[in-house]
Amino acid sequence: MTAIDYHNIITIEQGKRSGKPCIRGLRITVDDILDCFASGMSEQEILEDYDYLTQDDIRACFAYAADRERHSRVISR
């Protein structure tokens, strides 16, 4: 399984959405898409609600989140 290269899809701009990672410079964040899935929406429902997004945009959100998770550290108390 090959992960999508999210580097050309996920963008971070200091003045947009408080510097959160967004999709293709739009005002929709990775968090927004992950929250949609967490609330039970399907990929098809998300694509219908956000008709300017593509399947690759959604996959890029997951690839970005997975990459961030791989590079995060847990500090126990």
N, CA, C and O atoms as a GROMACS GRO file, in nm:
protein
  308
    1MET      N    1   0.084  -0.118   0.000
    1MET     CA    2   0.000   0.000   0.000
    1MET      C    3   0.089   0.124   0.000
    1MET      O    4   0.178   0.137   0.084
    2THR      N    5   0.064   0.213  -0.093
    2THR     CA    6   0.142   0.335  -0.106
    2THR      C    7   0.061   0.453  -0.055
    2THR      O    8  -0.051   0.476  -0.099
    3ALA      N    9   0.119   0.526   0.038
    3ALA     CA   10   0.051   0.645   0.091
    3ALA      C   11   0.063   0.758  -0.010
    3ALA      O   12   0.162   0.769  -0.082
    4ILE      N   13  -0.038   0.840  -0.013
    4ILE     CA   14  -0.038   0.956  -0.103
    4ILE      C   15   0.063   1.059  -0.052
    4ILE      O   16   0.080   1.076   0.069
    5ASP      N   17   0.128   1.126  -0.143
    5ASP     CA   18   0.220   1.234  -0.105
    5ASP      C   19   0.136   1.359  -0.081
    5ASP      O   20   0.087   1.423  -0.175
    6TYR      N   21   0.119   1.393   0.045
    6TYR     CA   22   0.030   1.503   0.082
    6TYR      C   23   0.096   1.640   0.072
    6TYR      O   24   0.028   1.742   0.087
    7HIS      N   25   0.224   1.647   0.047
    7HIS     CA   26   0.299   1.773   0.053
    7HIS      C   27   0.251   1.879  -0.047
    7HIS      O   28   0.267   1.998  -0.022
    8ASN      N   29   0.192   1.838  -0.157
    8ASN     CA   30   0.139   1.935  -0.253
    8ASN      C   31  -0.008   1.965  -0.231
    8ASN      O   32  -0.065   2.051  -0.298
    9ILE      N   33  -0.070   1.894  -0.138
    9ILE     CA   34  -0.213   1.911  -0.113
    9ILE      C   35  -0.237   1.983   0.020
    9ILE      O   36  -0.319   2.074   0.027
   10ILE      N   37  -0.167   1.943   0.123
   10ILE     CA   38  -0.184   2.003   0.255
   10ILE      C   39  -0.091   2.124   0.265
   10ILE      O   40   0.031   2.111   0.249
   11THR      N   41  -0.149   2.239   0.291
   11THR     CA   42  -0.072   2.363   0.298
   11THR      C   43  -0.089   2.428   0.434
   11THR      O   44  -0.192   2.413   0.500
   12ILE      N   45   0.014   2.500   0.476
   12ILE     CA   46   0.008   2.575   0.601
   12ILE      C   47   0.049   2.718   0.571
   12ILE      O   48   0.160   2.745   0.525
   13GLU      N   49  -0.044   2.808   0.598
   13GLU     CA   50  -0.020   2.951   0.576
   13GLU      C   51  -0.047   3.023   0.707
   13GLU      O   52  -0.152   3.006   0.769
   14GLN      N   53   0.047   3.103   0.748
   14GLN     CA   54   0.041   3.168   0.878
   14GLN      C   55  -0.088   3.246   0.900
   14GLN      O   56  -0.144   3.242   1.009
   15GLY      N   57  -0.137   3.317   0.800
   15GLY     CA   58  -0.255   3.400   0.817
   15GLY      C   59  -0.387   3.331   0.788
   15GLY      O   60  -0.492   3.395   0.797
   16LYS      N   61  -0.384   3.205   0.753
   16LYS     CA   62  -0.507   3.134   0.718
   16LYS      C   63  -0.540   3.030   0.823
   16LYS      O   64  -0.460   2.941   0.852
   17ARG      N   65  -0.659   3.040   0.879
   17ARG     CA   66  -0.709   2.945   0.980
   17ARG      C   67  -0.608   2.925   1.093
   17ARG      O   68  -0.586   2.814   1.141
   18SER      N   69  -0.546   3.035   1.134
   18SER     CA   70  -0.450   3.036   1.246
   18SER      C   71  -0.330   2.944   1.222
   18SER      O   72  -0.273   2.890   1.317
   19GLY      N   73  -0.294   2.925   1.097
   19GLY     CA   74  -0.178   2.843   1.066
   19GLY      C   75  -0.203   2.694   1.070
   19GLY      O   76  -0.108   2.615   1.067
   20LYS      N   77  -0.330   2.654   1.076
   20LYS     CA   78  -0.362   2.511   1.076
   20LYS      C   79  -0.342   2.456   0.935
   20LYS      O   80  -0.355   2.529   0.837
   21PRO      N   81  -0.311   2.326   0.925
   21PRO     CA   82  -0.295   2.264   0.793
   21PRO      C   83  -0.428   2.261   0.719
   21PRO      O   84  -0.528   2.210   0.769
   22CYS      N   85  -0.427   2.317   0.598
   22CYS     CA   86  -0.547   2.327   0.514
   22CYS      C   87  -0.529   2.246   0.386
   22CYS      O   88  -0.419   2.201   0.354
   23ILE      N   89  -0.639   2.228   0.316
   23ILE     CA   90  -0.637   2.153   0.191
   23ILE      C   91  -0.623   2.251   0.075
   23ILE      O   92  -0.708   2.338   0.055
   24ARG      N   93  -0.515   2.237  -0.002
   24ARG     CA   94  -0.488   2.315  -0.123
   24ARG      C   95  -0.507   2.465  -0.104
   24ARG      O   96  -0.554   2.533  -0.196
   25GLY      N   97  -0.471   2.518   0.010
   25GLY     CA   98  -0.481   2.662   0.033
   25GLY      C   99  -0.622   2.710   0.059
   25GLY      O  100  -0.645   2.830   0.076
   26LEU      N  101  -0.717   2.618   0.061
   26LEU     CA  102  -0.855   2.654   0.091
   26LEU      C  103  -0.870   2.676   0.242
   26LEU      O  104  -0.775   2.656   0.317
   27ARG      N  105  -0.985   2.716   0.285
   27ARG     CA  106  -1.006   2.743   0.426
   27ARG      C  107  -1.060   2.621   0.502
   27ARG      O  108  -1.108   2.636   0.615
   28ILE      N  109  -1.053   2.504   0.443
   28ILE     CA  110  -1.096   2.383   0.512
   28ILE      C  111  -0.972   2.310   0.562
   28ILE      O  112  -0.878   2.286   0.486
   29THR      N  113  -0.973   2.276   0.690
   29THR     CA  114  -0.854   2.218   0.753
   29THR      C  115  -0.860   2.066   0.755
   29THR      O  116  -0.964   2.004   0.735
   30VAL      N  117  -0.744   2.008   0.780
   30VAL     CA  118  -0.734   1.864   0.802
   30VAL      C  119  -0.826   1.826   0.917
   30VAL      O  120  -0.897   1.726   0.909
   31ASP      N  121  -0.824   1.905   1.024
   31ASP     CA  122  -0.912   1.879   1.140
   31ASP      C  123  -1.058   1.876   1.101
   31ASP      O  124  -1.134   1.791   1.149
   32ASP      N  125  -1.100   1.967   1.013
   32ASP     CA  126  -1.240   1.970   0.970
   32ASP      C  127  -1.280   1.836   0.908
   32ASP      O  128  -1.386   1.781   0.938
   33ILE      N  129  -1.194   1.784   0.822
   33ILE     CA  130  -1.224   1.657   0.754
   33ILE      C  131  -1.220   1.540   0.852
   33ILE      O  132  -1.308   1.453   0.849
   34LEU      N  133  -1.121   1.538   0.940
   34LEU     CA  134  -1.115   1.430   1.039
   34LEU      C  135  -1.235   1.435   1.132
   34LEU      O  136  -1.288   1.331   1.171
   35ASP      N  137  -1.280   1.556   1.168
   35ASP     CA  138  -1.400   1.570   1.252
   35ASP      C  139  -1.524   1.518   1.180
   35ASP      O  140  -1.612   1.458   1.243
   36CYS      N  141  -1.532   1.539   1.050
   36CYS     CA  142  -1.645   1.486   0.974
   36CYS      C  143  -1.650   1.334   0.984
   36CYS      O  144  -1.756   1.276   1.009
   37PHE      N  145  -1.534   1.270   0.965
   37PHE     CA  146  -1.529   1.125   0.978
   37PHE      C  147  -1.560   1.080   1.120
   37PHE      O  148  -1.631   0.982   1.140
   38ALA      N  149  -1.508   1.151   1.218
   38ALA     CA  150  -1.531   1.115   1.358
   38ALA      C  151  -1.679   1.126   1.394
   38ALA      O  152  -1.727   1.054   1.482
   39SER      N  153  -1.751   1.216   1.327
   39SER     CA  154  -1.894   1.231   1.356
   39SER      C  155  -1.980   1.129   1.280
   39SER      O  156  -2.102   1.127   1.295
   40GLY      N  157  -1.915   1.045   1.199
   40GLY     CA  158  -1.986   0.938   1.132
   40GLY      C  159  -2.016   0.961   0.985
   40GLY      O  160  -2.082   0.878   0.922
   41MET      N  161  -1.969   1.071   0.929
   41MET     CA  162  -1.992   1.096   0.787
   41MET      C  163  -1.909   0.999   0.704
   41MET      O  164  -1.799   0.959   0.743
   42SER      N  165  -1.962   0.962   0.589
   42SER     CA  166  -1.887   0.877   0.496
   42SER      C  167  -1.806   0.966   0.402
   42SER      O  168  -1.828   1.088   0.395
   43GLU      N  169  -1.714   0.905   0.332
   43GLU     CA  170  -1.635   0.980   0.235
   43GLU      C  171  -1.727   1.043   0.130
   43GLU      O  172  -1.708   1.158   0.092
   44GLN      N  173  -1.825   0.966   0.084
   44GLN     CA  174  -1.917   1.017  -0.017
   44GLN      C  175  -1.995   1.138   0.035
   44GLN      O  176  -2.015   1.235  -0.038
   45GLU      N  177  -2.039   1.134   0.160
   45GLU     CA  178  -2.112   1.247   0.218
   45GLU      C  179  -2.023   1.372   0.226
   45GLU      O  180  -2.069   1.483   0.200
   46ILE      N  181  -1.899   1.352   0.262
   46ILE     CA  182  -1.805   1.465   0.270
   46ILE      C  183  -1.784   1.525   0.132
   46ILE      O  184  -1.786   1.647   0.116
   47LEU      N  185  -1.763   1.439   0.033
   47LEU     CA  186  -1.742   1.487  -0.104
   47LEU      C  187  -1.866   1.559  -0.158
   47LEU      O  188  -1.854   1.651  -0.238
   48GLU      N  189  -1.984   1.517  -0.116
   48GLU     CA  190  -2.107   1.585  -0.157
   48GLU      C  191  -2.121   1.720  -0.087
   48GLU      O  192  -2.161   1.819  -0.149
   49ASP      N  193  -2.088   1.724   0.043
   49ASP     CA  194  -2.098   1.850   0.119
   49ASP      C  195  -1.993   1.952   0.078
   49ASP      O  196  -2.019   2.072   0.076
   50TYR      N  197  -1.876   1.904   0.046
   50TYR     CA  198  -1.764   1.990   0.004
   50TYR      C  199  -1.730   1.954  -0.140
   50TYR      O  200  -1.631   1.885  -0.165
   51ASP      N  201  -1.811   2.000  -0.233
   51ASP     CA  202  -1.798   1.955  -0.371
   51ASP      C  203  -1.669   1.998  -0.440
   51ASP      O  204  -1.639   1.952  -0.551
   52TYR      N  205  -1.593   2.084  -0.377
   52TYR     CA  206  -1.464   2.128  -0.433
   52TYR      C  207  -1.350   2.037  -0.388
   52TYR      O  208  -1.237   2.054  -0.432
   53LEU      N  209  -1.377   1.941  -0.300
   53LEU     CA  210  -1.274   1.847  -0.256
   53LEU      C  211  -1.273   1.724  -0.344
   53LEU      O  212  -1.371   1.690  -0.410
   54THR      N  213  -1.158   1.657  -0.344
   54THR     CA  214  -1.143   1.533  -0.420
   54THR      C  215  -1.111   1.420  -0.324
   54THR      O  216  -1.080   1.442  -0.206
   55GLN      N  217  -1.118   1.300  -0.376
   55GLN     CA  218  -1.081   1.182  -0.298
   55GLN      C  219  -0.934   1.192  -0.255
   55GLN      O  220  -0.900   1.153  -0.143
   56ASP      N  221  -0.849   1.243  -0.341
   56ASP     CA  222  -0.707   1.261  -0.306
   56ASP      C  223  -0.690   1.362  -0.192
   56ASP      O  224  -0.601   1.346  -0.109
   57ASP      N  225  -0.774   1.465  -0.188
   57ASP     CA  226  -0.768   1.561  -0.077
   57ASP      C  227  -0.795   1.491   0.056
   57ASP      O  228  -0.726   1.514   0.155
   58ILE      N  229  -0.896   1.406   0.057
   58ILE     CA  230  -0.930   1.333   0.180
   58ILE      C  231  -0.818   1.237   0.218
   58ILE      O  232  -0.780   1.228   0.335
   59ARG      N  233  -0.766   1.166   0.121
   59ARG     CA  234  -0.655   1.074   0.149
   59ARG      C  235  -0.532   1.149   0.200
   59ARG      O  236  -0.458   1.099   0.285
   60ALA      N  237  -0.510   1.268   0.147
   60ALA     CA  238  -0.398   1.350   0.193
   60ALA      C  239  -0.415   1.388   0.340
   60ALA      O  240  -0.317   1.395   0.414
   61CYS      N  241  -0.539   1.413   0.382
   61CYS     CA  242  -0.565   1.444   0.524
   61CYS      C  243  -0.523   1.328   0.612
   61CYS      O  244  -0.459   1.346   0.715
   62PHE      N  245  -0.561   1.208   0.571
   62PHE     CA  246  -0.523   1.089   0.649
   62PHE      C  247  -0.373   1.066   0.646
   62PHE      O  248  -0.314   1.031   0.749
   63ALA      N  249  -0.310   1.086   0.532
   63ALA     CA  250  -0.164   1.068   0.522
   63ALA      C  251  -0.093   1.169   0.611
   63ALA      O  252   0.004   1.136   0.680
   64TYR      N  253  -0.141   1.293   0.609
   64TYR     CA  254  -0.082   1.397   0.694
   64TYR      C  255  -0.098   1.361   0.841
   64TYR      O  256  -0.002   1.369   0.919
   65ALA      N  257  -0.219   1.322   0.880
   65ALA     CA  258  -0.245   1.286   1.020
   65ALA      C  259  -0.161   1.166   1.063
   65ALA      O  260  -0.108   1.164   1.174
   66ALA      N  261  -0.147   1.068   0.976
   66ALA     CA  262  -0.066   0.950   1.008
   66ALA      C  263   0.080   0.988   1.025
   66ALA      O  264   0.148   0.939   1.115
   67ASP      N  265   0.129   1.076   0.937
   67ASP     CA  266   0.267   1.121   0.946
   67ASP      C  267   0.291   1.197   1.076
   67ASP      O  268   0.392   1.176   1.142
   68ARG      N  269   0.198   1.283   1.111
   68ARG     CA  270   0.210   1.358   1.237
   68ARG      C  271   0.210   1.263   1.356
   68ARG      O  272   0.287   1.283   1.451
   69GLU      N  273   0.126   1.162   1.352
   69GLU     CA  274   0.119   1.065   1.461
   69GLU      C  275   0.250   0.987   1.473
   69GLU      O  276   0.297   0.962   1.584
   70ARG      N  277   0.308   0.951   1.361
   70ARG     CA  278   0.435   0.877   1.364
   70ARG      C  279   0.547   0.962   1.428
   70ARG      O  280   0.639   0.908   1.488
   71HIS      N  281   0.537   1.093   1.414
   71HIS     CA  282   0.643   1.180   1.461
   71HIS      C  283   0.612   1.247   1.596
   71HIS      O  284   0.688   1.331   1.642
   72SER      N  285   0.501   1.210   1.657
   72SER     CA  286   0.469   1.268   1.788
   72SER      C  287   0.524   1.179   1.898
   72SER      O  288   0.543   1.059   1.882
   73ARG      N  289   0.550   1.242   2.009
   73ARG     CA  290   0.602   1.167   2.125
   73ARG      C  291   0.504   1.180   2.239
   73ARG      O  292   0.440   1.283   2.258
   74VAL      N  293   0.495   1.074   2.314
   74VAL     CA  294   0.411   1.074   2.433
   74VAL      C  295   0.503   1.089   2.553
   74VAL      O  296   0.598   1.013   2.571
   75ILE      N  297   0.475   1.188   2.633
   75ILE     CA  298   0.553   1.210   2.754
   75ILE      C  299   0.468   1.170   2.873
   75ILE      O  300   0.364   1.231   2.900
   76SER      N  301   0.512   1.067   2.944
   76SER     CA  302   0.436   1.020   3.059
   76SER      C  303   0.476   1.096   3.183
   76SER      O  304   0.589   1.143   3.195
   77ARG      N  305   0.384   1.107   3.272
   77ARG     CA  306   0.410   1.181   3.397
   77ARG      C  307   0.443   1.089   3.509
   77ARG      O  308   0.468   1.134   3.621
   0.00000   0.00000   0.00000
